[in-house]
Amino acid sequence: MSLRIIWDDITGMKTEAIVNAANRQLLAGGGVCGAIFQRAGHEKLSRACRELGGCETGEAVMTPGFNLPASYVIHTPGPVWQGGGQGEAALLKACYENALSLAKEKGLKSLAFPLISSGIYGYPPEQALDVAVGAIEAFLKDQEMDVWLVLFDQSIFQLALETYPALCGQK
């Protein structure tokens, strides 16, 4: 199976699950999180998240996708960038690893990620991209799953094209 990096809106992905760059309270936020809540159905997704009671940074939990094309949403709170010396890279890597492990545990064969923590959490996109690609590729070495890294920002997709041209393409 494979990793593909695309420029698109994750809320329209027809994968079995999409990943939400969540906050620890699993509340509707801004950016990709807000878009996922809006498209899924704010009230239904909020209720499902409240029932889970939160999620620690780097961990992952799952809810139904409700009105999304994806059947499930895997929520993983990413780290807030604090300059790189506070364990941010390990926490970000854990987000990808734990989301992938949860998808595998549930028997899912397709998953779409946003670039976790690269928006309002301030993680430098170049470094976030390296962590994402490294974690996903390591997982796929011995796992069968189709994984997309869905970039909403055109400038970050351009960075991906320059850094990982062989992984970039269409859905």
Buried (B, 14 or more C-beta within 10 A) or exposed (E): EEBBBBBBEBBBBEBBBBBBBBBEEBEBBEBBBEBBBEBBBBEBBBEBBEEEEBBEBBBBBBBBBBEBEBBBBBBBBBBBBEEEEEEBBEBBBBBBBBBBBBBBEEEBBBBBBBBBBBBBBBBEBEBBBBBBBEBBBBBBEEBEBBBBBBBBEEEBBEBBBEBBEEBBEEE
